[in-house]
Structure formats: C-alpha cells, structure tokens
Amino acid sequence: MPLYEYECKSCDDVIEILVRSPGEEVACPKCSSAELTRVLSVTAAPSMSGGGSSLPMAGGGEACGAPRCCGGGCQM
C-alpha cells in the first residue's frame, strides 16, 4: 500500500494519505475536500524487508558519517 503526498486545493494543506487501491477516492482530512493534487514527495521511505533500512549512510561509514565510530567518540 503506497503512501502518497497530496496538496488540497481548498485549504492548501499538504498531507500524506495511505492509498489501499488504485481507484480509491481520497479526501482531505482537514476540510473533507476531494480536490487534491498529488505532489512529488521529498522523503524516501525505508525498505520494510529484512528489518533494516536500505538507505545508504552518509560518508560511507557509520551513522555520524565518520569512517569508524568507537565507544561514543568518532575517529576520522
């Protein structure tokens, strides 16, 4: 089930809606308008398979971007 980002033409709110089927009608949860425009999302969704994220880490190393982190102090 994909998560899509929409902009409401009535209230200008930008919302994310979980779409269960391709023909499903969607409405703005704030004003109930069906005048929604799907917008390009700027966030990437992590992979749900394998229990971990499929997104690469910055800098090719640890979460902080350093090549190696040990005991709370990062060494470059």
Buried (B, 14 or more C-beta within 10 A) or exposed (E): EEEBBBBBBEEEBEBEBEBEEEEEEBBBEEEEEEEBEEEEEEEEEEEEEEEEEEEEEEEEBBEEEBEEBEEEEBEE
